[in-house]
Amino acid sequence: MKIGIDCRLHYYNRAGIGRYIQNLIRELPQCALGDEIVLLQSRREGGPIAQGPSLQCRKVVTPAHHSWERWLFGLEVAAKGIDVLHSPDHVAPRQHGWQSVVTIQDLAFLAHPEAYRADSLHYYTQVFRTLASASHVIAISDFTRDEVLNRVSIAPDKVKTIRLAADPRFGPRPDDECRRVREKLEVPETYFLVVGTIEERKNLVQLLAAYALLPRSDRPHLVFAGGSGFHADRVLEAVQAHRLEDWVRFLGFVDEADLPMLYSGARALLFPSRYEGFGLPILEAMACGCPVLASNRGSMAEVAGDAAILVDPNEAEAMAEGMRQIPERGPLRQELIAKGRARVKQFSWRTAAEQTLAIYREAAASH
């Protein structure tokens, strides 16, 4: 079987979907013995994004999210002789003889259209055509699977859940390594951490309102690690409105090598989003021994289980109370850390790769 994987977003988006691609292509060759895997990568990549005896890296010209990619990228794929094409970002090109497998990360563009630019909304509406023609659909959580089945007319047995996992590099780091990264990034010694794109959809305006309720005499600083997204200006305006300029630090996009130290040194990860397809920072933090406060909605509750403090993302006081519950030390903190480490072990990229390969095989068999 000749498997093609659309890896173009590996170049454009190293977080989110880029990380999904990175972990999948690391594990797949260990499972797909005897199969040929063609990684269709952006021409802008400096070199092969992965290496192995069963892997081929082929550069393609069509950029990700190009307005004509359905046809242009489809023609490029057709020239590779692919049996099954995996599209990890919702939208697949027009088929030319292969079977299509598509991953749905979330349907946030339907649930929260106000959080998207008009061009992004237009692009993602292609998901309906993609789902109609795809052989198999992968959802990254049961919540996302339910969203697909509730919002799109599609046969339930066509959509399977394959959960993500924390990258193996995430784990507890020694104090001296944490201190080195804090000093490099100019992060205060005691801080809450928020990881993800700075955008309104992440419920960061409400988080700032909750944080402002904490007494100044006994609150850690608030550190954001993530690039600016749509309506990031509203988050900055909320900082000013609550007079938190001296308490909040925006790091921008953080090098992935530094993230384990940021997690390890934090009082807690705060993840108050109203809508996520999965919520990978929850597992990354738990893997590093960092307690987690997360939204009790959708996939966040599914991923965190009983290993986090779950709060109503619409209630600032509830979020503030959750922050107060997480001490710098003590039995509750140790309990959250222990539960988090146990929770992380229930998710595995090797398992995800094996389940994904099984779907490729089903798709190829149905051709």
N, C-alpha and C positions, 0 to 999 in steps of 0.2 A: 504494500500500500504506500502511495506517495501522498504525504500529508503536507499541505501548505498552511502556514500561519502568518496572518497579516501582522507584522511587527513594526509597522511604520510609526506608531505612537510611542515606541520605545525611545525614539529620538526626541519627539515633541513633548512628551509628558513622562518624566522619570518617576513621578509619584503616581498614585492611583492605577490607571490602566497600564502604564509603563511598568510598574512593579509587578502587576499581574502577569504580564508577558515575560518579564525577567525570571520570575520564579517558575513559571510553567515550562519554559524552554530549558531551564536548568535540570528539572526532574524528568521531563519526558524521555530523553534519550536512554535513561536507565530502565525505562519500562517498555519502550517501543523497539525492542530488539528485532532486527530483520526488516523494519520499516524504514522508509526514507522520509526525512523531515526537511522541508524547504522553508527557510525563514525569509520572508519577503520584507526586507528592511529598507528604510529610507536611503535615498542616494546621498543624503547629507551625513550619514554615519561615517566616521573615519575609517572603520574597518569592520570585520565580522563581529556581530554582537554576541556570538557564542561559537564554540568549536567542539567538534566531536566526530567520530567516524560515521555516524548516521546523519549528520547535519550538513546542509548546504545553505549558505547565506547568499541571497540574490538581491541585488539592489534594484529598486523600482523607481520610476520617475514621478509617478502621480503622488502628490502630497496628500497627507491625511486630511480629511474633511474638505477636499476639493469639490467644487460644485458639480464637476463632471466625472467624479471618481467612479460612479456606478458603471459607466461605460469604459472610461480610460483605464482604470485599474483592472476592470474585468478582462480587457484585452491583454494586459500584461500578464495576468494570472493564467489566461488561456495558453500562453506561449510556454508555460512551465510544465504542462502535462500533469496537472494536479488531479488526484482522485477525490480528496476531501479538502475543502478550504475552511479554516477556522477564522472567523472574524470576531475579535474580542471586544469590539467597541460598537455594539448595537446594530451597525449598518453593514451590509454585505454588498459586494458588487453584483452586477448582472451575471448570471451563471452561464458558463459555456462548457457544459459537459461534466462538471464536477458536482459533488454533493456539498451542501452548505451547512456548516455548524456555526451558530452565532451565540456569543455570550451577552446577556443582558446584565449590565452592572446595576442599573436602577432605572426607574421611569420617573425621575425627578422632573423632567421637562413637562410631563403631564400633570404631576401632583403639584408642582410649584412653577408654573410657566412665568410668573412674575420675576423669577430669579434668573431668567435667561435673556440674552440678547436676541433680537429678532432673527439674525442669521443662524444662530445656534438652534433656535426653535425650528426653523425651516429645515435645517439639516437633519435633526433627529426625528422629524415626522416620517422620514424614510424607513423608520423601524417597522411601521405597519406592513410595508411591502416586503421587507426583509423577513419578518416573521411568517408571512403567508407562504413564502417560497422555501424557507429553510427546512432542511431535513430534520434537524434536532436543535433544540434551544437549551442553553445552559443558563441557569439563574444562580447567582452567587450566595443566595440565602433563601430560606423558605419565605421570608417576607417578600423578597423580589419575585419569587415564583408566584406567590399569591397576587402580587400587583399585576403581573403579566396576565394571569388567568382572569382577573377581575376587570382589566381595562382593555384587553384585546381578545377578539374571537379566535381561539386557537384550541386544538385538542389537548387536554391535560397531560396525556401520556407522551406528548411531544416535548414537554418542558421538564427538565430534571435539575435538582439542586446539587451544586458542587461548591462546597464552602471554601473560602480562602484560609490562609494561615499566616502566622508571623514568619518573616524571613529568619533563617537560622542565625543570622548575625546579631539578632536582638537578644540580649541577656544582661544580667546585672554587671555593672562596671565598678571597679575600685574607686574609692573616694578621690585619689590623686588624679585619675583620668577625668573624673567629673569636674574637678576643680580646674584642670587645664582647659577644658572646653568652656566652662563658665567664664574664665578669664579671657579667653580668646573672643568669645561672643559678647562679652560685657554683660553677663547675666548675674543678677543678685544671688546671694547665697541661698536664700529661702524663696521659693516661688511655686506657684501653680503653673502647669504647662498646658497649652492648647496647640494641637498639631492639626494642620489642614489649611486649605485655601482660605484666605480672609475674604469672606463673602457673607451676605445677609442670610443666605439659606442655611448657614451653619448655626443660626440663632445666636450670633455673637453679641448683637445689640442687647438682647435679653440677658445674656451672661454678664455683660458689663453692669447692667442694672442690678443684678443679684450680687455681684462682687462689691458694688458700692455700698451695699447694706452691711458689710462686715466692718467691725470697728477698726479704725486706722491703727490702734495700738497693738492689734493682734492679727494682722493679716499678712500672708506672704505677698510678694509681688506677683504680677500676672504677665506671663511670657507667651507670646504668640510665635509659633514657628510655621511659616507657610507663606507662599506668594500671594499677591493681591488678585482678587477675583472681581466678579460683577458686584457693583455697589459696595466695594470696600470703603468708599468715602463715608458711607453711613456708619460704619464701625468706628472710624476715626472721629466722626462727629459725636458719637456716643461717649467716647473717651473724654472729649472736651466738655460735654454736657454734664458729666458726673465729676468733673475736675479730677481726673485720674492720671493726668499726664506724668506725674512723678512715680506712679505705681505700675504703669503698663509699659512693656517693652515689645516692640515688633522687630523680629529678627529677619523677616523675609524668608526666602527659600533657604533651608539649612542643608548643608552637605549631609548625605545619608550616613557617612562615617561618623558624624557627630551626634546623630539622633539617639543612639543607645545611651550615651553619657547624659544627654539632656533628660531622657526618661528616668534614668537611674538616680539622678540628683534631685528630681522634683518632689515636692510635697504630695502632689497627685496630678494625674491627667484629668482635665475637664473636657468632656465631650457631650455638649448639650444640644446637638443637632436635632432638628425636628424631623429630618428625613435623610436616611442613608441607605444605600443598597447593601452595605455590610458594616463598615466602621472598623477598618483594619487597625488604626492607632490604638484601639482598645486592647487588642491582643499584643501589639508591640509593647505597650506600656506594661501589661501584666508580665510579659516575658522578661522585662527588665526589673521586676520587683517594685513597680510603681503602682500604688493604689489608683483606682479609677472611679470617677464620678461621671455617670453617663445618663443620657435621656432614657426614659422608660418606654419609648416608642419604637415600634417596628423592629428593624434588624438590630438596633443597639441592645435591646433587652435579650434578643435571641443570641447574640454573640457573647454578651457579658455573663448571662446566667445569674447565678447567685454570688458571683465573685466581684461585684461592684456595688457601689451605692447608686441606686437608680432613682431619678427624680423626674417630676413633671416639667418638661422644657418650657411650658407656658407660664409657670409660676416662679417669679423671681425669688420670693421668700423661701420656697421649697429648695431651690438651687443653693441659696445662701446657707440654709440650714444644713444641706448636704456637705458644703464646704467646711462648715464649723465642725462636722463630725469627724473629719479626717485629721488626726493629730500628727505632730511631727514624730512622735514615738508612742509606744504603748501597745496593749493587747489588741485593740481594734485594728490598728495599723498592721500588726503582724498577721492577724487573721485575714485581712484583705489581701496581703501579699501572698500568703500561703494558698488561699483559694484561687487567686489569679494564676499562679504558677501551675496549679492542677488544671485549671480551665484551658490554658494554652495547649496542654498536651492532648486535648481532644480534637485539635485541628492540625492537619499535616499537608504540606505541599506534595509529598510523595503520594499520599492517598488521593489528593486532587488530580494529580497527573494520571494516576492509574484509572480513575473514574472518567477523566476526559478522554483517554485513549480508548476506553470501552465504547464511548459514544462515537468516536471516529470509526471504530470497527462496525458498529451498528449502521452508521451512515453509509459506509462503503458497501456493506452487504445488501443494502436496500437499493443500490444503484442498478 
